């Protein structure tokens, strides 16, 4: 089995894209925890529902950027052809 440089780079790009998508696990867990705590806070104090909801949504939007950056890196690694600059 002969692996040339181009095949090696494309394989490493695919592995890197898979590793970059692992970045989506953290925001998913964090957002689930935040939503659970917000639901329990609203259950304890229903009058603060709007404040709790707005704070939770802002925090989830900030947390989601990590997952989106991971997705962006994965898409770049998969669909941008790094070997075309050498032709």
Backbone as XML, in Angstrom:
<?xml version="1.0"?>
<chain id="A" units="angstrom">
  <residue number="1" name="UNK">
    <atom name="N" x="0.846" y="-1.177" z="0.000"/>
    <atom name="CA" x="0.000" y="0.000" z="0.000"/>
    <atom name="C" x="0.892" y="1.241" z="0.000"/>
  </residue>
  <residue number="2" name="UNK">
    <atom name="N" x="0.727" y="2.044" z="-1.013"/>
    <atom name="CA" x="1.502" y="3.274" z="-1.129"/>
    <atom name="C" x="0.607" y="4.468" z="-0.823"/>
  </residue>
  <residue number="3" name="UNK">
    <atom name="N" x="1.055" y="5.276" z="0.096"/>
    <atom name="CA" x="0.328" y="6.492" z="0.447"/>
    <atom name="C" x="1.216" y="7.661" z="0.067"/>
  </residue>
  <residue number="4" name="UNK">
    <atom name="N" x="0.729" y="8.487" z="-0.845"/>
    <atom name="CA" x="1.517" y="9.652" z="-1.217"/>
    <atom name="C" x="1.178" y="10.834" z="-0.309"/>
  </residue>
  <residue number="5" name="UNK">
    <atom name="N" x="1.835" y="11.926" z="-0.503"/>
    <atom name="CA" x="1.650" y="13.096" z="0.352"/>
    <atom name="C" x="0.253" y="13.671" z="0.295"/>
  </residue>
  <residue number="6" name="UNK">
    <atom name="N" x="-0.353" y="13.653" z="-0.886"/>
    <atom name="CA" x="-1.699" y="14.204" z="-1.026"/>
    <atom name="C" x="-2.716" y="13.370" z="-0.252"/>
  </residue>
  <residue number="7" name="UNK">
    <atom name="N" x="-2.617" y="12.058" z="-0.343"/>
    <atom name="CA" x="-3.539" y="11.196" z="0.395"/>
    <atom name="C" x="-3.368" y="11.375" z="1.895"/>
  </residue>
  <residue number="8" name="UNK">
    <atom name="N" x="-2.144" y="11.533" z="2.324"/>
    <atom name="CA" x="-1.879" y="11.720" z="3.750"/>
    <atom name="C" x="-2.489" y="13.028" z="4.251"/>
  </residue>
  <residue number="9" name="UNK">
    <atom name="N" x="-2.349" y="14.096" z="3.482"/>
    <atom name="CA" x="-2.892" y="15.389" z="3.887"/>
    <atom name="C" x="-4.421" y="15.353" z="3.905"/>
  </residue>
  <residue number="10" name="UNK">
    <atom name="N" x="-5.035" y="14.716" z="2.918"/>
    <atom name="CA" x="-6.489" y="14.614" z="2.900"/>
    <atom name="C" x="-7.004" y="13.758" z="4.049"/>
  </residue>
  <residue number="11" name="UNK">
    <atom name="N" x="-6.298" y="12.688" z="4.369"/>
    <atom name="CA" x="-6.688" y="11.864" z="5.511"/>
    <atom name="C" x="-6.572" y="12.613" z="6.823"/>
  </residue>
  <residue number="12" name="UNK">
    <atom name="N" x="-5.497" y="13.361" z="6.976"/>
    <atom name="CA" x="-5.321" y="14.160" z="8.196"/>
    <atom name="C" x="-6.384" y="15.264" z="8.280"/>
  </residue>
  <residue number="13" name="UNK">
    <atom name="N" x="-6.792" y="15.802" z="7.139"/>
    <atom name="CA" x="-7.861" y="16.810" z="7.142"/>
    <atom name="C" x="-9.171" y="16.200" z="7.623"/>
  </residue>
  <residue number="14" name="UNK">
    <atom name="N" x="-9.461" y="14.962" z="7.192"/>
    <atom name="CA" x="-10.691" y="14.300" z="7.633"/>
    <atom name="C" x="-10.643" y="13.997" z="9.129"/>
  </residue>
  <residue number="15" name="UNK">
    <atom name="N" x="-9.508" y="13.546" z="9.627"/>
    <atom name="CA" x="-9.368" y="13.287" z="11.057"/>
    <atom name="C" x="-9.500" y="14.581" z="11.846"/>
  </residue>
  <residue number="16" name="UNK">
    <atom name="N" x="-8.885" y="15.648" z="11.363"/>
    <atom name="CA" x="-8.994" y="16.945" z="12.033"/>
    <atom name="C" x="-10.417" y="17.470" z="12.052"/>
  </residue>
  <residue number="17" name="UNK">
    <atom name="N" x="-11.163" y="17.230" z="10.976"/>
    <atom name="CA" x="-12.565" y="17.662" z="10.936"/>
    <atom name="C" x="-13.382" y="16.909" z="11.978"/>
  </residue>
  <residue number="18" name="UNK">
    <atom name="N" x="-13.129" y="15.619" z="12.120"/>
    <atom name="CA" x="-13.823" y="14.849" z="13.150"/>
    <atom name="C" x="-13.494" y="15.330" z="14.545"/>
  </residue>
  <residue number="19" name="UNK">
    <atom name="N" x="-12.237" y="15.640" z="14.769"/>
    <atom name="CA" x="-11.839" y="16.153" z="16.084"/>
    <atom name="C" x="-12.423" y="17.531" z="16.345"/>
  </residue>
  <residue number="20" name="UNK">
    <atom name="N" x="-12.549" y="18.339" z="15.303"/>
    <atom name="CA" x="-13.120" y="19.677" z="15.481"/>
    <atom name="C" x="-14.589" y="19.600" z="15.861"/>
  </residue>
  <residue number="21" name="UNK">
    <atom name="N" x="-15.286" y="18.572" z="15.397"/>
    <atom name="CA" x="-16.706" y="18.450" z="15.721"/>
    <atom name="C" x="-16.926" y="17.989" z="17.160"/>
  </residue>
  <residue number="22" name="UNK">
    <atom name="N" x="-15.893" y="17.501" z="17.802"/>
    <atom name="CA" x="-16.011" y="17.166" z="19.221"/>
    <atom name="C" x="-16.281" y="18.433" z="20.037"/>
  </residue>
  <residue number="23" name="UNK">
    <atom name="N" x="-15.937" y="19.572" z="19.474"/>
    <atom name="CA" x="-16.184" y="20.840" z="20.160"/>
    <atom name="C" x="-17.670" y="21.099" z="20.358"/>
  </residue>
  <residue number="24" name="UNK">
    <atom name="N" x="-18.532" y="20.372" z="19.679"/>
    <atom name="CA" x="-19.971" y="20.540" z="19.852"/>
    <atom name="C" x="-20.515" y="19.861" z="21.098"/>
  </residue>
  <residue number="25" name="UNK">
    <atom name="N" x="-19.737" y="18.987" z="21.715"/>
    <atom name="CA" x="-20.215" y="18.277" z="22.901"/>
    <atom name="C" x="-20.329" y="19.215" z="24.093"/>
  </residue>
  <residue number="26" name="UNK">
    <atom name="N" x="-19.335" y="20.031" z="24.299"/>
    <atom name="CA" x="-19.325" y="20.941" z="25.449"/>
    <atom name="C" x="-20.499" y="21.902" z="25.474"/>
  </residue>
  <residue number="27" name="UNK">
    <atom name="N" x="-20.752" y="22.620" z="24.377"/>
    <atom name="CA" x="-21.903" y="23.521" z="24.382"/>
    <atom name="C" x="-23.228" y="22.790" z="24.569"/>
  </residue>
  <residue number="28" name="UNK">
    <atom name="N" x="-23.350" y="21.598" z="24.016"/>
    <atom name="CA" x="-24.591" y="20.858" z="24.178"/>
    <atom name="C" x="-24.851" y="20.501" z="25.635"/>
  </residue>
  <residue number="29" name="UNK">
    <atom name="N" x="-23.829" y="20.020" z="26.312"/>
    <atom name="CA" x="-23.969" y="19.684" z="27.732"/>
    <atom name="C" x="-24.217" y="20.952" z="28.553"/>
  </residue>
  <residue number="30" name="UNK">
    <atom name="N" x="-23.468" y="21.994" z="28.269"/>
    <atom name="CA" x="-23.623" y="23.244" z="29.013"/>
    <atom name="C" x="-24.995" y="23.871" z="28.834"/>
  </residue>
  <residue number="31" name="UNK">
    <atom name="N" x="-25.523" y="23.821" z="27.631"/>
    <atom name="CA" x="-26.839" y="24.397" z="27.394"/>
    <atom name="C" x="-27.935" y="23.577" z="28.058"/>
  </residue>
  <residue number="32" name="UNK">
    <atom name="N" x="-27.749" y="22.271" z="28.089"/>
    <atom name="CA" x="-28.722" y="21.441" z="28.791"/>
    <atom name="C" x="-28.736" y="21.713" z="30.288"/>
  </residue>
  <residue number="33" name="UNK">
    <atom name="N" x="-27.562" y="21.875" z="30.856"/>
    <atom name="CA" x="-27.469" y="22.191" z="32.289"/>
    <atom name="C" x="-28.089" y="23.563" z="32.561"/>
  </residue>
  <residue number="34" name="UNK">
    <atom name="N" x="-27.782" y="24.531" z="31.695"/>
    <atom name="CA" x="-28.337" y="25.878" z="31.886"/>
    <atom name="C" x="-29.855" y="25.876" z="31.786"/>
  </residue>
  <residue number="35" name="UNK">
    <atom name="N" x="-30.395" y="25.135" z="30.827"/>
    <atom name="CA" x="-31.856" y="25.081" z="30.685"/>
    <atom name="C" x="-32.497" y="24.400" z="31.886"/>
  </residue>
  <residue number="36" name="UNK">
    <atom name="N" x="-31.852" y="23.364" z="32.414"/>
    <atom name="CA" x="-32.379" y="22.698" z="33.604"/>
    <atom name="C" x="-32.390" y="23.593" z="34.819"/>
  </residue>
  <residue number="37" name="UNK">
    <atom name="N" x="-31.294" y="24.331" z="35.015"/>
    <atom name="CA" x="-31.238" y="25.251" z="36.155"/>
    <atom name="C" x="-32.231" y="26.404" z="35.983"/>
  </residue>
  <residue number="38" name="UNK">
    <atom name="N" x="-32.413" y="26.857" z="34.749"/>
    <atom name="CA" x="-33.386" y="27.936" z="34.508"/>
    <atom name="C" x="-34.803" y="27.439" z="34.773"/>
  </residue>
  <residue number="39" name="UNK">
    <atom name="N" x="-35.098" y="26.213" z="34.381"/>
    <atom name="CA" x="-36.430" y="25.675" z="34.635"/>
    <atom name="C" x="-36.689" y="25.531" z="36.129"/>
  </residue>
  <residue number="40" name="UNK">
    <atom name="N" x="-35.676" y="25.103" z="36.875"/>
    <atom name="CA" x="-35.883" y="24.985" z="38.325"/>
    <atom name="C" x="-35.988" y="26.367" z="38.974"/>
  </residue>
  <residue number="41" name="UNK">
    <atom name="N" x="-35.266" y="27.367" z="38.441"/>
    <atom name="CA" x="-35.358" y="28.721" z="38.985"/>
    <atom name="C" x="-36.749" y="29.309" z="38.734"/>
  </residue>
  <residue number="42" name="UNK">
    <atom name="N" x="-37.308" y="29.052" z="37.556"/>
    <atom name="CA" x="-38.651" y="29.544" z="37.258"/>
    <atom name="C" x="-39.672" y="28.805" z="38.123"/>
  </residue>
  <residue number="43" name="UNK">
    <atom name="N" x="-39.419" y="27.535" z="38.399"/>
    <atom name="CA" x="-40.319" y="26.790" z="39.270"/>
    <atom name="C" x="-40.323" y="27.326" z="40.692"/>
  </residue>
  <residue number="44" name="UNK">
    <atom name="N" x="-39.163" y="27.792" z="41.157"/>
    <atom name="CA" x="-39.090" y="28.370" z="42.501"/>
    <atom name="C" x="-39.670" y="29.770" z="42.563"/>
  </residue>
  <residue number="45" name="UNK">
    <atom name="N" x="-39.472" y="30.556" z="41.482"/>
    <atom name="CA" x="-39.921" y="31.947" z="41.479"/>
    <atom name="C" x="-40.531" y="32.273" z="40.109"/>
  </residue>
  <residue number="46" name="UNK">
    <atom name="N" x="-41.803" y="31.956" z="39.899"/>
    <atom name="CA" x="-42.425" y="32.187" z="38.587"/>
    <atom name="C" x="-42.460" y="33.656" z="38.172"/>
  </residue>
  <residue number="47" name="UNK">
    <atom name="N" x="-42.382" y="34.563" z="39.115"/>
    <atom name="CA" x="-42.414" y="35.984" z="38.772"/>
    <atom name="C" x="-41.171" y="36.457" z="38.045"/>
  </residue>
  <residue number="48" name="UNK">
    <atom name="N" x="-40.074" y="35.727" z="38.167"/>
    <atom name="CA" x="-38.814" y="36.119" z="37.531"/>
    <atom name="C" x="-38.593" y="35.394" z="36.209"/>
  </residue>
  <residue number="49" name="UNK">
    <atom name="N" x="-39.685" y="34.897" z="35.614"/>
    <atom name="CA" x="-39.552" y="34.095" z="34.401"/>
    <atom name="C" x="-38.874" y="34.855" z="33.268"/>
  </residue>
  <residue number="50" name="UNK">
    <atom name="N" x="-39.233" y="36.094" z="33.030"/>
    <atom name="CA" x="-38.659" y="36.841" z="31.906"/>
    <atom name="C" x="-37.178" y="37.125" z="32.123"/>
  </residue>
  <residue number="51" name="UNK">
    <atom name="N" x="-36.796" y="37.467" z="33.362"/>
    <atom name="CA" x="-35.382" y="37.730" z="33.651"/>
    <atom name="C" x="-34.543" y="36.459" z="33.506"/>
  </residue>
  <residue number="52" name="UNK">
    <atom name="N" x="-35.064" y="35.367" z="34.041"/>
    <atom name="CA" x="-34.333" y="34.100" z="33.973"/>
    <atom name="C" x="-34.207" y="33.642" z="32.524"/>
  </residue>
  <residue number="53" name="UNK">
    <atom name="N" x="-35.290" y="33.762" z="31.765"/>
    <atom name="CA" x="-35.278" y="33.315" z="30.366"/>
    <atom name="C" x="-34.305" y="34.144" z="29.533"/>
  </residue>
  <residue number="54" name="UNK">
    <atom name="N" x="-34.316" y="35.451" z="29.702"/>
    <atom name="CA" x="-33.416" y="36.291" z="28.900"/>
    <atom name="C" x="-31.957" y="36.042" z="29.261"/>
  </residue>
  <residue number="55" name="UNK">
    <atom name="N" x="-31.667" y="35.856" z="30.534"/>
    <atom name="CA" x="-30.290" y="35.575" z="30.946"/>
    <atom name="C" x="-29.844" y="34.208" z="30.420"/>
  </residue>
  <residue number="56" name="UNK">
    <atom name="N" x="-30.745" y="33.214" z="30.479"/>
    <atom name="CA" x="-30.408" y="31.886" z="29.990"/>
    <atom name="C" x="-30.142" y="31.902" z="28.487"/>
  </residue>
  <residue number="57" name="UNK">
    <atom name="N" x="-30.988" y="32.585" z="27.732"/>
    <atom name="CA" x="-30.809" y="32.629" z="26.283"/>
    <atom name="C" x="-29.521" y="33.349" z="25.889"/>
  </residue>
  <residue number="58" name="UNK">
    <atom name="N" x="-29.175" y="34.400" z="26.600"/>
    <atom name="CA" x="-27.921" y="35.098" z="26.324"/>
    <atom name="C" x="-26.733" y="34.183" z="26.609"/>
  </residue>
  <residue number="59" name="UNK">
    <atom name="N" x="-26.771" y="33.486" z="27.722"/>
    <atom name="CA" x="-25.688" y="32.561" z="28.049"/>
    <atom name="C" x="-25.581" y="31.424" z="27.059"/>
  </residue>
  <residue number="60" name="UNK">
    <atom name="N" x="-26.710" y="30.914" z="26.590"/>
    <atom name="CA" x="-26.672" y="29.833" z="25.613"/>
    <atom name="C" x="-26.156" y="30.312" z="24.264"/>
  </residue>
  <residue number="61" name="UNK">
    <atom name="N" x="-26.472" y="31.526" z="23.897"/>
    <atom name="CA" x="-25.956" y="32.060" z="22.635"/>
    <atom name="C" x="-24.444" y="32.208" z="22.686"/>
  </residue>
  <residue number="62" name="UNK">
    <atom name="N" x="-23.927" y="32.640" z="23.814"/>
    <atom name="CA" x="-22.469" y="32.768" z="23.957"/>
    <atom name="C" x="-21.816" y="31.389" z="23.952"/>
  </residue>
  <residue number="63" name="UNK">
    <atom name="N" x="-22.437" y="30.414" z="24.619"/>
    <atom name="CA" x="-21.869" y="29.071" z="24.673"/>
    <atom name="C" x="-21.900" y="28.388" z="23.313"/>
  </residue>
  <residue number="64" name="UNK">
    <atom name="N" x="-22.876" y="28.707" z="22.503"/>
    <atom name="CA" x="-23.011" y="28.043" z="21.211"/>
    <atom name="C" x="-21.922" y="28.461" z="20.234"/>
  </residue>
  <residue number="65" name="UNK">
    <atom name="N" x="-21.300" y="29.603" z="20.439"/>
    <atom name="CA" x="-20.266" y="30.040" z="19.506"/>
    <atom name="C" x="-19.116" y="29.053" z="19.444"/>
  </residue>
  <residue number="66" name="UNK">
    <atom name="N" x="-18.802" y="28.378" z="20.541"/>
    <atom name="CA" x="-17.730" y="27.386" z="20.518"/>
    <atom name="C" x="-18.072" y="26.254" z="19.566"/>
  </residue>
  <residue number="67" name="UNK">
    <atom name="N" x="-19.288" y="25.762" z="19.630"/>
    <atom name="CA" x="-19.707" y="24.707" z="18.717"/>
    <atom name="C" x="-19.723" y="25.165" z="17.269"/>
  </residue>
  <residue number="68" name="UNK">
    <atom name="N" x="-20.135" y="26.402" z="17.042"/>
    <atom name="CA" x="-20.159" y="26.916" z="15.670"/>
    <atom name="C" x="-18.749" y="27.092" z="15.113"/>
  </residue>
  <residue number="69" name="UNK">
    <atom name="N" x="-17.812" y="27.513" z="15.947"/>
    <atom name="CA" x="-16.427" y="27.617" z="15.489"/>
    <atom name="C" x="-15.873" y="26.234" z="15.142"/>
  </residue>
  <residue number="70" name="UNK">
    <atom name="N" x="-16.201" y="25.233" z="15.940"/>
    <atom name="CA" x="-15.774" y="23.871" z="15.629"/>
    <atom name="C" x="-16.359" y="23.392" z="14.311"/>
  </residue>
  <residue number="71" name="UNK">
    <atom name="N" x="-17.630" y="23.701" z="14.069"/>
    <atom name="CA" x="-18.262" y="23.327" z="12.801"/>
    <atom name="C" x="-17.610" y="24.055" z="11.635"/>
  </residue>
  <residue number="72" name="UNK">
    <atom name="N" x="-17.284" y="25.321" z="11.814"/>
    <atom name="CA" x="-16.619" y="26.087" z="10.758"/>
    <atom name="C" x="-15.260" y="25.489" z="10.417"/>
  </residue>
  <residue number="73" name="UNK">
    <atom name="N" x="-14.492" y="25.139" z="11.436"/>
    <atom name="CA" x="-13.175" y="24.538" z="11.199"/>
    <atom name="C" x="-13.325" y="23.206" z="10.473"/>
  </residue>
  <residue number="74" name="UNK">
    <atom name="N" x="-14.312" y="22.402" z="10.890"/>
    <atom name="CA" x="-14.533" y="21.118" z="10.224"/>
    <atom name="C" x="-14.910" y="21.310" z="8.761"/>
  </residue>
  <residue number="75" name="UNK">
    <atom name="N" x="-15.784" y="22.266" z="8.473"/>
    <atom name="CA" x="-16.189" y="22.508" z="7.087"/>
    <atom name="C" x="-15.001" y="22.992" z="6.250"/>
  </residue>
  <residue number="76" name="UNK">
    <atom name="N" x="-14.175" y="23.837" z="6.837"/>
    <atom name="CA" x="-12.995" y="24.301" z="6.104"/>
    <atom name="C" x="-12.042" y="23.152" z="5.824"/>
  </residue>
  <residue number="77" name="UNK">
    <atom name="N" x="-11.846" y="22.275" z="6.803"/>
    <atom name="CA" x="-10.935" y="21.155" z="6.601"/>
    <atom name="C" x="-11.458" y="20.171" z="5.561"/>
  </residue>
  <residue number="78" name="UNK">
    <atom name="N" x="-12.763" y="20.008" z="5.484"/>
    <atom name="CA" x="-13.317" y="19.033" z="4.543"/>
    <atom name="C" x="-13.478" y="19.579" z="3.126"/>
  </residue>
  <residue number="79" name="UNK">
    <atom name="N" x="-13.881" y="20.834" z="3.002"/>
    <atom name="CA" x="-14.281" y="21.322" z="1.689"/>
    <atom name="C" x="-13.322" y="22.313" z="1.041"/>
  </residue>
  <residue number="80" name="UNK">
    <atom name="N" x="-12.386" y="22.858" z="1.778"/>
    <atom name="CA" x="-11.378" y="23.724" z="1.160"/>
    <atom name="C" x="-10.221" y="22.824" z="0.766"/>
  </residue>
  <residue number="81" name="UNK">
    <atom name="N" x="-9.863" y="22.869" z="-0.469"/>
    <atom name="CA" x="-8.857" y="21.953" z="-0.992"/>
    <atom name="C" x="-7.466" y="22.508" z="-0.730"/>
  </residue>
  <residue number="82" name="UNK">
    <atom name="N" x="-6.745" y="21.996" z="0.270"/>
    <atom name="CA" x="-5.427" y="22.550" z="0.588"/>
    <atom name="C" x="-4.383" y="22.229" z="-0.449"/>
  </residue>
  <residue number="83" name="UNK">
    <atom name="N" x="-4.635" y="21.240" z="-1.295"/>
    <atom name="CA" x="-3.615" y="20.834" z="-2.258"/>
    <atom name="C" x="-3.720" y="21.582" z="-3.576"/>
  </residue>
  <residue number="84" name="UNK">
    <atom name="N" x="-4.791" y="22.333" z="-3.797"/>
    <atom name="CA" x="-4.964" y="23.054" z="-5.047"/>
    <atom name="C" x="-3.980" y="24.194" z="-5.204"/>
  </residue>
  <residue number="85" name="UNK">
    <atom name="N" x="-3.421" y="24.681" z="-4.112"/>
    <atom name="CA" x="-2.467" y="25.784" z="-4.229"/>
    <atom name="C" x="-1.121" y="25.322" z="-4.784"/>
  </residue>
  <residue number="86" name="UNK">
    <atom name="N" x="-0.888" y="24.011" z="-4.762"/>
    <atom name="CA" x="0.385" y="23.488" z="-5.248"/>
    <atom name="C" x="0.348" y="23.100" z="-6.706"/>
  </residue>
  <residue number="87" name="UNK">
    <atom name="N" x="-0.805" y="23.223" z="-7.349"/>
    <atom name="CA" x="-0.906" y="22.818" z="-8.769"/>
    <atom name="C" x="-0.649" y="23.963" z="-9.689"/>
  </residue>
</chain>
